[in-house]
Amino acid sequence: MNNKRELLAVWLILTFVLVLVGCEAGGKSEKGKNSDSLQPAADKPKEPVTLTFYNPNSGDLKEDWMAQYGNAIQKKFPHITVNYVQSPDTNPAGHLANMISAQEPIDVILNADTNHYRLITPFKFEYDMTELVKKHNFDLNRLEQSTVDAVRALSKGGLYALPFKMNVLSLMYNKDLFDKFGVPYPKDGMTWDETYELAKTMTRKEGETQYRGFLTQSYNIAWMNQMSLGFADPKSDKPLLYSDDRWGQFVRNFNRFYEIPGNALAETNFRGVSNAFLVNKVAAMYAYTIPTTKQDVNWDMVSLPEFSHLRGVGSQAMLTLAYVTSISKHKDDAFEAIAYMTSDEYQMNISKQALGLPVVKTPAVKDAFGIDNPNLQGKNLKSLTSNKPAAPFQQSAYQAITNNQLEKIWYQLGKGQMDVNTALRTASEMAEKEIANLKSSGQ
């Protein structure tokens, strides 16, 4: 009897254990099923999309642009095909109008900030990307603050574009001329007063050749001015050249160079000023953006001279912007593409080839500027980023028109044909008439 009871007890224990094991196995099975069901599904491949990138610069060949920019976008985003379209001539506004009439797609416009009111606002391409920035967790703090501020100034506080490269002004000098006359080279961090004294020393005549101490491009030195001066009041549209006394201070600073005997502005156009330094090699110093192609002149550069009351402040940056247009049907894809153009990876390529100065703060990217460009080897490239870019000026739809009038007068001013006050008053009056004419014609 006792044996039967013992066998029954053992049998009950074994049965209980088997039930527990079965339940545990079943529990594990269910747990496994539940775990699998919580795993995220693999990302579905994105639908193929073609993005049209429009470049108003007729000189940028498709093959070059794709090699420098477009191919990298397609490699990063395999579902994107880049359709590169450029203006066929020097009238991109007319070409854009024809594309819109034909209902051709334009997803991204690559545009200089100087052309915002010429190529963006007339066609109502403005699209505030603020929500896209939030949606895609884009970090604007990675970008140089001055570039973001400049875009916001164009965007009425919003964000119509992302900057992807920029240029600043520097002071180039002809090493052979300084060697010829035994004068020490210019240095980083000079003031305009020091540069003026150096220009007097380098302005001299030898035989039939008149050497010029200093030249600059009036349009660019004004547009990128270190004093952050605006051209027209954004509220009243009135030109500021004569009413804002700081313009007189700014223009006098440069006009005194042309008052040096032998250094009067002999040129009558943009190209002539450039050729005096790069081609004819008679100008000792030249304030402008540096060339990245091979030049015959033996040149180097230092930081743009500073105003004594604005030490450490360089020129404003001239930006190249990427706009997602209001008419794009692929705004998310377009934004991801231009956001990638600001990535360290993409910016490093721009920086190394010297396609433009990078817009990111990353030191390694900034330090890489020009290292893969054979035409810039041995140049003082650090000088380009040694100064803080000047703050952007207040934006007006008529700023370029006002600067155009200043440029016209500047050539006369530099020849000694009028004084600074008369020049600024005349340029302001000319701009006011031009603005009135445009308004009356509905522009």
GUMIMAR-839269 format. One record per residue (C-alpha): x, z, y; residue number from 1. Coordinates in steps of 0.5 Angstrom, whole numbers, plus 500, padded with zeros to 3 digits. Last residue first. Example, Ala and Ser with C-alpha at 12.3 -4.5 7.8 and 13.67 -1.06 7.14 Angstrom:
<node><east>527</east><up>514</up><north>498</north><k>2</k></node>
<node><east>525</east><up>516</up><north>491</north><k>1</k></node>
//
This chain:
<node><east>515</east><up>378</up><north>692</north><k>443</k></node>
<node><east>508</east><up>377</up><north>696</north><k>442</k></node>
<node><east>510</east><up>371</up><north>700</north><k>441</k></node>
<node><east>509</east><up>376</up><north>706</north><k>440</k></node>
<node><east>513</east><up>381</up><north>703</north><k>439</k></node>
<node><east>519</east><up>376</up><north>701</north><k>438</k></node>
<node><east>519</east><up>374</up><north>709</north><k>437</k></node>
<node><east>519</east><up>382</up><north>711</north><k>436</k></node>
<node><east>525</east><up>383</up><north>706</north><k>435</k></node>
<node><east>529</east><up>378</up><north>709</north><k>434</k></node>
<node><east>528</east><up>380</up><north>716</north><k>433</k></node>
<node><east>530</east><up>387</up><north>715</north><k>432</k></node>
<node><east>536</east><up>384</up><north>711</north><k>431</k></node>
<node><east>538</east><up>380</up><north>717</north><k>430</k></node>
<node><east>537</east><up>386</up><north>722</north><k>429</k></node>
<node><east>541</east><up>391</up><north>718</north><k>428</k></node>
<node><east>547</east><up>386</up><north>717</north><k>427</k></node>
<node><east>547</east><up>385</up><north>725</north><k>426</k></node>
<node><east>547</east><up>392</up><north>726</north><k>425</k></node>
<node><east>552</east><up>394</up><north>721</north><k>424</k></node>
<node><east>556</east><up>388</up><north>724</north><k>423</k></node>
<node><east>555</east><up>390</up><north>731</north><k>422</k></node>
<node><east>557</east><up>397</up><north>729</north><k>421</k></node>
<node><east>563</east><up>395</up><north>726</north><k>420</k></node>
<node><east>566</east><up>390</up><north>731</north><k>419</k></node>
<node><east>566</east><up>383</up><north>731</north><k>418</k></node>
<node><east>570</east><up>377</up><north>729</north><k>417</k></node>
<node><east>576</east><up>381</up><north>727</north><k>416</k></node>
<node><east>577</east><up>376</up><north>721</north><k>415</k></node>
<node><east>574</east><up>382</up><north>716</north><k>414</k></node>
<node><east>568</east><up>383</up><north>720</north><k>413</k></node>
<node><east>566</east><up>376</up><north>719</north><k>412</k></node>
<node><east>567</east><up>376</up><north>712</north><k>411</k></node>
<node><east>563</east><up>383</up><north>712</north><k>410</k></node>
<node><east>557</east><up>380</up><north>715</north><k>409</k></node>
<node><east>556</east><up>376</up><north>709</north><k>408</k></node>
<node><east>557</east><up>382</up><north>704</north><k>407</k></node>
<node><east>552</east><up>386</up><north>709</north><k>406</k></node>
<node><east>547</east><up>381</up><north>708</north><k>405</k></node>
<node><east>547</east><up>381</up><north>700</north><k>404</k></node>
<node><east>548</east><up>388</up><north>700</north><k>403</k></node>
<node><east>541</east><up>389</up><north>704</north><k>402</k></node>
<node><east>538</east><up>384</up><north>699</north><k>401</k></node>
<node><east>541</east><up>388</up><north>693</north><k>400</k></node>
<node><east>538</east><up>394</up><north>695</north><k>399</k></node>
<node><east>531</east><up>391</up><north>696</north><k>398</k></node>
<node><east>527</east><up>394</up><north>690</north><k>397</k></node>
<node><east>530</east><up>401</up><north>692</north><k>396</k></node>
<node><east>534</east><up>406</up><north>688</north><k>395</k></node>
<node><east>537</east><up>412</up><north>691</north><k>394</k></node>
<node><east>544</east><up>412</up><north>690</north><k>393</k></node>
<node><east>548</east><up>414</up><north>683</north><k>392</k></node>
<node><east>553</east><up>420</up><north>683</north><k>391</k></node>
<node><east>560</east><up>418</up><north>684</north><k>390</k></node>
<node><east>564</east><up>417</up><north>677</north><k>389</k></node>
<node><east>568</east><up>423</up><north>676</north><k>388</k></node>
<node><east>576</east><up>421</up><north>676</north><k>387</k></node>
<node><east>581</east><up>420</up><north>671</north><k>386</k></node>
<node><east>577</east><up>416</up><north>667</north><k>385</k></node>
<node><east>580</east><up>409</up><north>669</north><k>384</k></node>
<node><east>586</east><up>412</up><north>670</north><k>383</k></node>
<node><east>587</east><up>413</up><north>663</north><k>382</k></node>
<node><east>588</east><up>406</up><north>662</north><k>381</k></node>
<node><east>595</east><up>405</up><north>665</north><k>380</k></node>
<node><east>597</east><up>399</up><north>662</north><k>379</k></node>
<node><east>602</east><up>398</up><north>657</north><k>378</k></node>
<node><east>597</east><up>394</up><north>652</north><k>377</k></node>
<node><east>591</east><up>391</up><north>656</north><k>376</k></node>
<node><east>592</east><up>384</up><north>654</north><k>375</k></node>
<node><east>593</east><up>385</up><north>647</north><k>374</k></node>
<node><east>586</east><up>388</up><north>646</north><k>373</k></node>
<node><east>585</east><up>393</up><north>640</north><k>372</k></node>
<node><east>588</east><up>399</up><north>644</north><k>371</k></node>
<node><east>583</east><up>398</up><north>650</north><k>370</k></node>
<node><east>579</east><up>404</up><north>650</north><k>369</k></node>
<node><east>581</east><up>409</up><north>645</north><k>368</k></node>
<node><east>581</east><up>415</up><north>649</north><k>367</k></node>
<node><east>574</east><up>414</up><north>651</north><k>366</k></node>
<node><east>572</east><up>414</up><north>644</north><k>365</k></node>
<node><east>576</east><up>420</up><north>642</north><k>364</k></node>
<node><east>574</east><up>424</up><north>648</north><k>363</k></node>
<node><east>566</east><up>423</up><north>646</north><k>362</k></node>
<node><east>562</east><up>423</up><north>652</north><k>361</k></node>
<node><east>559</east><up>417</up><north>651</north><k>360</k></node>
<node><east>558</east><up>411</up><north>655</north><k>359</k></node>
<node><east>564</east><up>407</up><north>653</north><k>358</k></node>
<node><east>568</east><up>403</up><north>658</north><k>357</k></node>
<node><east>567</east><up>395</up><north>657</north><k>356</k></node>
<node><east>568</east><up>390</up><north>652</north><k>355</k></node>
<node><east>575</east><up>393</up><north>652</north><k>354</k></node>
<node><east>576</east><up>392</up><north>645</north><k>353</k></node>
<node><east>577</east><up>399</up><north>643</north><k>352</k></node>
<node><east>572</east><up>401</up><north>647</north><k>351</k></node>
<node><east>566</east><up>397</up><north>645</north><k>350</k></node>
<node><east>568</east><up>398</up><north>637</north><k>349</k></node>
<node><east>568</east><up>406</up><north>639</north><k>348</k></node>
<node><east>562</east><up>405</up><north>642</north><k>347</k></node>
<node><east>558</east><up>403</up><north>635</north><k>346</k></node>
<node><east>561</east><up>408</up><north>631</north><k>345</k></node>
<node><east>560</east><up>413</up><north>637</north><k>344</k></node>
<node><east>553</east><up>411</up><north>637</north><k>343</k></node>
<node><east>550</east><up>408</up><north>643</north><k>342</k></node>
<node><east>549</east><up>401</up><north>640</north><k>341</k></node>
<node><east>545</east><up>405</up><north>635</north><k>340</k></node>
<node><east>540</east><up>407</up><north>640</north><k>339</k></node>
<node><east>539</east><up>400</up><north>642</north><k>338</k></node>
<node><east>537</east><up>398</up><north>635</north><k>337</k></node>
<node><east>533</east><up>404</up><north>633</north><k>336</k></node>
<node><east>529</east><up>403</up><north>640</north><k>335</k></node>
<node><east>528</east><up>396</up><north>638</north><k>334</k></node>
<node><east>525</east><up>398</up><north>631</north><k>333</k></node>
<node><east>521</east><up>403</up><north>634</north><k>332</k></node>
<node><east>518</east><up>398</up><north>640</north><k>331</k></node>
<node><east>517</east><up>392</up><north>635</north><k>330</k></node>
<node><east>511</east><up>388</up><north>638</north><k>329</k></node>
<node><east>515</east><up>388</up><north>645</north><k>328</k></node>
<node><east>512</east><up>386</up><north>651</north><k>327</k></node>
<node><east>513</east><up>392</up><north>655</north><k>326</k></node>
<node><east>521</east><up>391</up><north>653</north><k>325</k></node>
<node><east>526</east><up>395</up><north>650</north><k>324</k></node>
<node><east>531</east><up>395</up><north>655</north><k>323</k></node>
<node><east>539</east><up>395</up><north>654</north><k>322</k></node>
<node><east>543</east><up>397</up><north>660</north><k>321</k></node>
<node><east>550</east><up>394</up><north>662</north><k>320</k></node>
<node><east>552</east><up>399</up><north>668</north><k>319</k></node>
<node><east>556</east><up>399</up><north>674</north><k>318</k></node>
<node><east>559</east><up>406</up><north>675</north><k>317</k></node>
<node><east>559</east><up>409</up><north>681</north><k>316</k></node>
<node><east>566</east><up>409</up><north>684</north><k>315</k></node>
<node><east>571</east><up>415</up><north>683</north><k>314</k></node>
<node><east>570</east><up>422</up><north>685</north><k>313</k></node>
<node><east>576</east><up>427</up><north>684</north><k>312</k></node>
<node><east>577</east><up>429</up><north>692</north><k>311</k></node>
<node><east>571</east><up>427</up><north>696</north><k>310</k></node>
<node><east>572</east><up>430</up><north>703</north><k>309</k></node>
<node><east>579</east><up>426</up><north>703</north><k>308</k></node>
<node><east>576</east><up>420</up><north>700</north><k>307</k></node>
<node><east>579</east><up>418</up><north>694</north><k>306</k></node>
<node><east>583</east><up>412</up><north>692</north><k>305</k></node>
<node><east>581</east><up>408</up><north>685</north><k>304</k></node>
<node><east>585</east><up>411</up><north>679</north><k>303</k></node>
<node><east>592</east><up>407</up><north>678</north><k>302</k></node>
<node><east>593</east><up>400</up><north>676</north><k>301</k></node>
<node><east>598</east><up>395</up><north>673</north><k>300</k></node>
<node><east>599</east><up>388</up><north>674</north><k>299</k></node>
<node><east>604</east><up>382</up><north>673</north><k>298</k></node>
<node><east>600</east><up>376</up><north>675</north><k>297</k></node>
<node><east>599</east><up>371</up><north>670</north><k>296</k></node>
<node><east>592</east><up>374</up><north>667</north><k>295</k></node>
<node><east>590</east><up>374</up><north>660</north><k>294</k></node>
<node><east>583</east><up>377</up><north>659</north><k>293</k></node>
<node><east>581</east><up>384</up><north>660</north><k>292</k></node>
<node><east>580</east><up>384</up><north>668</north><k>291</k></node>
<node><east>580</east><up>390</up><north>671</north><k>290</k></node>
<node><east>574</east><up>392</up><north>676</north><k>289</k></node>
<node><east>576</east><up>392</up><north>683</north><k>288</k></node>
<node><east>581</east><up>394</up><north>688</north><k>287</k></node>
<node><east>586</east><up>390</up><north>689</north><k>286</k></node>
<node><east>593</east><up>391</up><north>692</north><k>285</k></node>
<node><east>600</east><up>387</up><north>693</north><k>284</k></node>
<node><east>596</east><up>381</up><north>695</north><k>283</k></node>
<node><east>600</east><up>374</up><north>695</north><k>282</k></node>
<node><east>599</east><up>373</up><north>687</north><k>281</k></node>
<node><east>596</east><up>366</up><north>688</north><k>280</k></node>
<node><east>592</east><up>367</up><north>682</north><k>279</k></node>
<node><east>590</east><up>374</up><north>680</north><k>278</k></node>
<node><east>591</east><up>377</up><north>687</north><k>277</k></node>
<node><east>589</east><up>372</up><north>692</north><k>276</k></node>
<node><east>585</east><up>369</up><north>687</north><k>275</k></node>
<node><east>580</east><up>375</up><north>687</north><k>274</k></node>
<node><east>579</east><up>374</up><north>694</north><k>273</k></node>
<node><east>578</east><up>367</up><north>694</north><k>272</k></node>
<node><east>573</east><up>368</up><north>688</north><k>271</k></node>
<node><east>568</east><up>372</up><north>692</north><k>270</k></node>
<node><east>568</east><up>368</up><north>698</north><k>269</k></node>
<node><east>570</east><up>366</up><north>705</north><k>268</k></node>
<node><east>578</east><up>369</up><north>705</north><k>267</k></node>
<node><east>582</east><up>370</up><north>711</north><k>266</k></node>
<node><east>581</east><up>377</up><north>711</north><k>265</k></node>
<node><east>586</east><up>380</up><north>716</north><k>264</k></node>
<node><east>592</east><up>382</up><north>713</north><k>263</k></node>
<node><east>598</east><up>379</up><north>717</north><k>262</k></node>
<node><east>597</east><up>385</up><north>723</north><k>261</k></node>
<node><east>593</east><up>391</up><north>720</north><k>260</k></node>
<node><east>586</east><up>390</up><north>722</north><k>259</k></node>
<node><east>584</east><up>388</up><north>715</north><k>258</k></node>
<node><east>586</east><up>395</up><north>712</north><k>257</k></node>
<node><east>582</east><up>398</up><north>718</north><k>256</k></node>
<node><east>576</east><up>394</up><north>715</north><k>255</k></node>
<node><east>576</east><up>399</up><north>709</north><k>254</k></node>
<node><east>575</east><up>406</up><north>712</north><k>253</k></node>
<node><east>571</east><up>403</up><north>718</north><k>252</k></node>
<node><east>566</east><up>401</up><north>712</north><k>251</k></node>
<node><east>565</east><up>408</up><north>709</north><k>250</k></node>
<node><east>564</east><up>411</up><north>716</north><k>249</k></node>
<node><east>559</east><up>406</up><north>719</north><k>248</k></node>
<node><east>555</east><up>407</up><north>713</north><k>247</k></node>
<node><east>555</east><up>415</up><north>713</north><k>246</k></node>
<node><east>552</east><up>414</up><north>720</north><k>245</k></node>
<node><east>545</east><up>412</up><north>716</north><k>244</k></node>
<node><east>541</east><up>408</up><north>721</north><k>243</k></node>
<node><east>545</east><up>402</up><north>721</north><k>242</k></node>
<node><east>546</east><up>400</up><north>714</north><k>241</k></node>
<node><east>540</east><up>404</up><north>712</north><k>240</k></node>
<node><east>535</east><up>398</up><north>711</north><k>239</k></node>
<node><east>528</east><up>399</up><north>711</north><k>238</k></node>
<node><east>524</east><up>399</up><north>705</north><k>237</k></node>
<node><east>519</east><up>405</up><north>707</north><k>236</k></node>
<node><east>519</east><up>409</up><north>701</north><k>235</k></node>
<node><east>525</east><up>407</up><north>697</north><k>234</k></node>
<node><east>530</east><up>407</up><north>704</north><k>233</k></node>
<node><east>534</east><up>401</up><north>703</north><k>232</k></node>
<node><east>542</east><up>401</up><north>702</north><k>231</k></node>
<node><east>543</east><up>407</up><north>699</north><k>230</k></node>
<node><east>550</east><up>411</up><north>700</north><k>229</k></node>
<node><east>553</east><up>414</up><north>694</north><k>228</k></node>
<node><east>559</east><up>416</up><north>698</north><k>227</k></node>
<node><east>564</east><up>413</up><north>692</north><k>226</k></node>
<node><east>561</east><up>406</up><north>693</north><k>225</k></node>
<node><east>559</east><up>402</up><north>687</north><k>224</k></node>
<node><east>555</east><up>397</up><north>691</north><k>223</k></node>
<node><east>559</east><up>397</up><north>697</north><k>222</k></node>
<node><east>566</east><up>396</up><north>693</north><k>221</k></node>
<node><east>562</east><up>391</up><north>689</north><k>220</k></node>
<node><east>559</east><up>387</up><north>695</north><k>219</k></node>
<node><east>566</east><up>387</up><north>699</north><k>218</k></node>
<node><east>571</east><up>385</up><north>694</north><k>217</k></node>
<node><east>577</east><up>388</up><north>696</north><k>216</k></node>
<node><east>584</east><up>387</up><north>699</north><k>215</k></node>
<node><east>590</east><up>390</up><north>700</north><k>214</k></node>
<node><east>597</east><up>389</up><north>703</north><k>213</k></node>
<node><east>597</east><up>382</up><north>704</north><k>212</k></node>
<node><east>603</east><up>377</up><north>703</north><k>211</k></node>
<node><east>604</east><up>372</up><north>708</north><k>210</k></node>
<node><east>608</east><up>366</up><north>705</north><k>209</k></node>
<node><east>612</east><up>361</up><north>710</north><k>208</k></node>
<node><east>618</east><up>365</up><north>710</north><k>207</k></node>
<node><east>617</east><up>372</up><north>708</north><k>206</k></node>
<node><east>611</east><up>375</up><north>711</north><k>205</k></node>
<node><east>609</east><up>382</up><north>711</north><k>204</k></node>
<node><east>603</east><up>387</up><north>709</north><k>203</k></node>
<node><east>607</east><up>392</up><north>703</north><k>202</k></node>
<node><east>608</east><up>397</up><north>708</north><k>201</k></node>
<node><east>602</east><up>397</up><north>712</north><k>200</k></node>
<node><east>598</east><up>397</up><north>705</north><k>199</k></node>
<node><east>602</east><up>403</up><north>703</north><k>198</k></node>
<node><east>600</east><up>407</up><north>709</north><k>197</k></node>
<node><east>592</east><up>405</up><north>708</north><k>196</k></node>
<node><east>593</east><up>407</up><north>701</north><k>195</k></node>
<node><east>595</east><up>414</up><north>703</north><k>194</k></node>
<node><east>589</east><up>414</up><north>708</north><k>193</k></node>
<node><east>585</east><up>412</up><north>702</north><k>192</k></node>
<node><east>587</east><up>418</up><north>698</north><k>191</k></node>
<node><east>592</east><up>417</up><north>692</north><k>190</k></node>
<node><east>590</east><up>420</up><north>685</north><k>189</k></node>
<node><east>594</east><up>416</up><north>681</north><k>188</k></node>
<node><east>600</east><up>413</up><north>684</north><k>187</k></node>
<node><east>602</east><up>406</up><north>687</north><k>186</k></node>
<node><east>608</east><up>403</up><north>686</north><k>185</k></node>
<node><east>615</east><up>405</up><north>689</north><k>184</k></node>
<node><east>617</east><up>400</up><north>695</north><k>183</k></node>
<node><east>623</east><up>396</up><north>693</north><k>182</k></node>
<node><east>620</east><up>389</up><north>697</north><k>181</k></node>
<node><east>621</east><up>385</up><north>690</north><k>180</k></node>
<node><east>619</east><up>391</up><north>686</north><k>179</k></node>
<node><east>613</east><up>392</up><north>689</north><k>178</k></node>
<node><east>611</east><up>385</up><north>689</north><k>177</k></node>
<node><east>613</east><up>384</up><north>682</north><k>176</k></node>
<node><east>608</east><up>390</up><north>680</north><k>175</k></node>
<node><east>602</east><up>387</up><north>683</north><k>174</k></node>
<node><east>597</east><up>393</up><north>684</north><k>173</k></node>
<node><east>590</east><up>394</up><north>681</north><k>172</k></node>
<node><east>586</east><up>400</up><north>684</north><k>171</k></node>
<node><east>580</east><up>402</up><north>680</north><k>170</k></node>
<node><east>573</east><up>400</up><north>680</north><k>169</k></node>
<node><east>568</east><up>402</up><north>674</north><k>168</k></node>
<node><east>565</east><up>399</up><north>669</north><k>167</k></node>
<node><east>560</east><up>401</up><north>664</north><k>166</k></node>
<node><east>557</east><up>400</up><north>657</north><k>165</k></node>
<node><east>551</east><up>402</up><north>652</north><k>164</k></node>
<node><east>546</east><up>404</up><north>658</north><k>163</k></node>
<node><east>539</east><up>406</up><north>655</north><k>162</k></node>
<node><east>533</east><up>403</up><north>658</north><k>161</k></node>
<node><east>527</east><up>404</up><north>662</north><k>160</k></node>
<node><east>527</east><up>412</up><north>662</north><k>159</k></node>
<node><east>523</east><up>416</up><north>666</north><k>158</k></node>
<node><east>524</east><up>419</up><north>673</north><k>157</k></node>
<node><east>522</east><up>413</up><north>677</north><k>156</k></node>
<node><east>526</east><up>408</up><north>672</north><k>155</k></node>
<node><east>532</east><up>406</up><north>676</north><k>154</k></node>
<node><east>534</east><up>413</up><north>678</north><k>153</k></node>
<node><east>533</east><up>415</up><north>671</north><k>152</k></node>
<node><east>538</east><up>410</up><north>669</north><k>151</k></node>
<node><east>543</east><up>412</up><north>674</north><k>150</k></node>
<node><east>542</east><up>419</up><north>672</north><k>149</k></node>
<node><east>543</east><up>417</up><north>665</north><k>148</k></node>
<node><east>549</east><up>414</up><north>666</north><k>147</k></node>
<node><east>552</east><up>420</up><north>671</north><k>146</k></node>
<node><east>551</east><up>424</up><north>665</north><k>145</k></node>
<node><east>555</east><up>421</up><north>660</north><k>144</k></node>
<node><east>552</east><up>420</up><north>654</north><k>143</k></node>
<node><east>551</east><up>425</up><north>648</north><k>142</k></node>
<node><east>546</east><up>429</up><north>652</north><k>141</k></node>
<node><east>541</east><up>424</up><north>651</north><k>140</k></node>
<node><east>540</east><up>426</up><north>644</north><k>139</k></node>
<node><east>535</east><up>421</up><north>640</north><k>138</k></node>
<node><east>530</east><up>425</up><north>636</north><k>137</k></node>
<node><east>527</east><up>419</up><north>634</north><k>136</k></node>
<node><east>520</east><up>421</up><north>636</north><k>135</k></node>
<node><east>523</east><up>425</up><north>642</north><k>134</k></node>
<node><east>527</east><up>419</up><north>645</north><k>133</k></node>
<node><east>521</east><up>414</up><north>643</north><k>132</k></node>
<node><east>516</east><up>418</up><north>647</north><k>131</k></node>
<node><east>521</east><up>418</up><north>653</north><k>130</k></node>
<node><east>522</east><up>410</up><north>652</north><k>129</k></node>
<node><east>518</east><up>408</up><north>659</north><k>128</k></node>
<node><east>517</east><up>401</up><north>658</north><k>127</k></node>
<node><east>518</east><up>396</up><north>664</north><k>126</k></node>
<node><east>518</east><up>389</up><north>663</north><k>125</k></node>
<node><east>513</east><up>388</up><north>669</north><k>124</k></node>
<node><east>516</east><up>381</up><north>670</north><k>123</k></node>
<node><east>518</east><up>382</up><north>677</north><k>122</k></node>
<node><east>520</east><up>389</up><north>675</north><k>121</k></node>
<node><east>526</east><up>387</up><north>670</north><k>120</k></node>
<node><east>530</east><up>381</up><north>672</north><k>119</k></node>
<node><east>531</east><up>381</up><north>680</north><k>118</k></node>
<node><east>529</east><up>389</up><north>681</north><k>117</k></node>
<node><east>534</east><up>391</up><north>675</north><k>116</k></node>
<node><east>539</east><up>386</up><north>676</north><k>115</k></node>
<node><east>544</east><up>391</up><north>679</north><k>114</k></node>
<node><east>543</east><up>395</up><north>673</north><k>113</k></node>
<node><east>546</east><up>389</up><north>669</north><k>112</k></node>
<node><east>541</east><up>387</up><north>663</north><k>111</k></node>
<node><east>541</east><up>386</up><north>656</north><k>110</k></node>
<node><east>534</east><up>385</up><north>655</north><k>109</k></node>
<node><east>531</east><up>387</up><north>648</north><k>108</k></node>
<node><east>524</east><up>385</up><north>645</north><k>107</k></node>
<node><east>523</east><up>378</up><north>648</north><k>106</k></node>
<node><east>518</east><up>374</up><north>644</north><k>105</k></node>
<node><east>516</east><up>367</up><north>646</north><k>104</k></node>
<node><east>509</east><up>367</up><north>649</north><k>103</k></node>
<node><east>510</east><up>360</up><north>652</north><k>102</k></node>
<node><east>509</east><up>362</up><north>659</north><k>101</k></node>
<node><east>513</east><up>368</up><north>658</north><k>100</k></node>
<node><east>519</east><up>364</up><north>655</north><k>99</k></node>
<node><east>518</east><up>360</up><north>662</north><k>98</k></node>
<node><east>518</east><up>366</up><north>666</north><k>97</k></node>
<node><east>525</east><up>368</up><north>663</north><k>96</k></node>
<node><east>528</east><up>361</up><north>664</north><k>95</k></node>
<node><east>526</east><up>361</up><north>671</north><k>94</k></node>
<node><east>529</east><up>369</up><north>672</north><k>93</k></node>
<node><east>535</east><up>367</up><north>668</north><k>92</k></node>
<node><east>537</east><up>362</up><north>673</north><k>91</k></node>
<node><east>545</east><up>361</up><north>672</north><k>90</k></node>
<node><east>544</east><up>357</up><north>666</north><k>89</k></node>
<node><east>542</east><up>356</up><north>659</north><k>88</k></node>
<node><east>540</east><up>364</up><north>659</north><k>87</k></node>
<node><east>541</east><up>367</up><north>653</north><k>86</k></node>
<node><east>537</east><up>368</up><north>646</north><k>85</k></node>
<node><east>540</east><up>372</up><north>640</north><k>84</k></node>
<node><east>535</east><up>373</up><north>634</north><k>83</k></node>
<node><east>538</east><up>379</up><north>631</north><k>82</k></node>
<node><east>535</east><up>380</up><north>624</north><k>81</k></node>
<node><east>533</east><up>387</up><north>622</north><k>80</k></node>
<node><east>531</east><up>389</up><north>615</north><k>79</k></node>
<node><east>539</east><up>390</up><north>614</north><k>78</k></node>
<node><east>539</east><up>396</up><north>619</north><k>77</k></node>
<node><east>547</east><up>398</up><north>620</north><k>76</k></node>
<node><east>549</east><up>391</up><north>618</north><k>75</k></node>
<node><east>544</east><up>387</up><north>622</north><k>74</k></node>
<node><east>546</east><up>392</up><north>628</north><k>73</k></node>
<node><east>554</east><up>391</up><north>627</north><k>72</k></node>
<node><east>553</east><up>383</up><north>627</north><k>71</k></node>
<node><east>549</east><up>383</up><north>634</north><k>70</k></node>
<node><east>555</east><up>386</up><north>638</north><k>69</k></node>
<node><east>562</east><up>383</up><north>638</north><k>68</k></node>
<node><east>561</east><up>378</up><north>633</north><k>67</k></node>
<node><east>554</east><up>376</up><north>635</north><k>66</k></node>
<node><east>556</east><up>376</up><north>642</north><k>65</k></node>
<node><east>562</east><up>371</up><north>641</north><k>64</k></node>
<node><east>558</east><up>367</up><north>636</north><k>63</k></node>
<node><east>552</east><up>366</up><north>641</north><k>62</k></node>
<node><east>557</east><up>365</up><north>647</north><k>61</k></node>
<node><east>556</east><up>369</up><north>653</north><k>60</k></node>
<node><east>557</east><up>365</up><north>659</north><k>59</k></node>
<node><east>549</east><up>364</up><north>661</north><k>58</k></node>
<node><east>549</east><up>371</up><north>662</north><k>57</k></node>
<node><east>541</east><up>373</up><north>662</north><k>56</k></node>
<node><east>542</east><up>376</up><north>655</north><k>55</k></node>
<node><east>535</east><up>377</up><north>651</north><k>54</k></node>
<node><east>535</east><up>380</up><north>644</north><k>53</k></node>
<node><east>530</east><up>378</up><north>640</north><k>52</k></node>
<node><east>528</east><up>382</up><north>634</north><k>51</k></node>
<node><east>526</east><up>379</up><north>627</north><k>50</k></node>
<node><east>523</east><up>384</up><north>623</north><k>49</k></node>
<node><east>523</east><up>385</up><north>615</north><k>48</k></node>
<node><east>519</east><up>391</up><north>613</north><k>47</k></node>
<node><east>522</east><up>397</up><north>611</north><k>46</k></node>
<node><east>524</east><up>399</up><north>604</north><k>45</k></node>
<node><east>520</east><up>405</up><north>602</north><k>44</k></node>
<node><east>524</east><up>412</up><north>602</north><k>43</k></node>
<node><east>524</east><up>415</up><north>595</north><k>42</k></node>
<node><east>518</east><up>420</up><north>594</north><k>41</k></node>
<node><east>519</east><up>427</up><north>596</north><k>40</k></node>
<node><east>520</east><up>432</up><north>590</north><k>39</k></node>
<node><east>514</east><up>436</up><north>590</north><k>38</k></node>
<node><east>511</east><up>433</up><north>584</north><k>37</k></node>
<node><east>517</east><up>434</up><north>580</north><k>36</k></node>
<node><east>517</east><up>441</up><north>581</north><k>35</k></node>
<node><east>510</east><up>442</up><north>579</north><k>34</k></node>
<node><east>511</east><up>438</up><north>572</north><k>33</k></node>
<node><east>517</east><up>442</up><north>571</north><k>32</k></node>
<node><east>513</east><up>448</up><north>572</north><k>31</k></node>
<node><east>508</east><up>446</up><north>568</north><k>30</k></node>
<node><east>513</east><up>445</up><north>562</north><k>29</k></node>
<node><east>516</east><up>451</up><north>564</north><k>28</k></node>
<node><east>509</east><up>455</up><north>563</north><k>27</k></node>
<node><east>508</east><up>451</up><north>556</north><k>26</k></node>
<node><east>515</east><up>453</up><north>554</north><k>25</k></node>
<node><east>513</east><up>460</up><north>556</north><k>24</k></node>
<node><east>507</east><up>460</up><north>553</north><k>23</k></node>
<node><east>509</east><up>458</up><north>546</north><k>22</k></node>
<node><east>515</east><up>463</up><north>546</north><k>21</k></node>
<node><east>510</east><up>468</up><north>548</north><k>20</k></node>
<node><east>505</east><up>466</up><north>542</north><k>19</k></node>
<node><east>511</east><up>466</up><north>537</north><k>18</k></node>
<node><east>513</east><up>473</up><north>539</north><k>17</k></node>
<node><east>506</east><up>475</up><north>538</north><k>16</k></node>
<node><east>506</east><up>472</up><north>531</north><k>15</k></node>
<node><east>512</east><up>475</up><north>529</north><k>14</k></node>
<node><east>510</east><up>482</up><north>531</north><k>13</k></node>
<node><east>503</east><up>481</up><north>527</north><k>12</k></node>
<node><east>507</east><up>478</up><north>521</north><k>11</k></node>
<node><east>512</east><up>484</up><north>521</north><k>10</k></node>
<node><east>506</east><up>489</up><north>522</north><k>9</k></node>
<node><east>502</east><up>486</up><north>516</north><k>8</k></node>
<node><east>509</east><up>486</up><north>511</north><k>7</k></node>
<node><east>509</east><up>494</up><north>513</north><k>6</k></node>
<node><east>502</east><up>495</up><north>511</north><k>5</k></node>
<node><east>503</east><up>491</up><north>505</north><k>4</k></node>
<node><east>509</east><up>495</up><north>503</north><k>3</k></node>
<node><east>506</east><up>502</up><north>505</north><k>2</k></node>
<node><east>500</east><up>500</up><north>500</north><k>1</k></node>
//
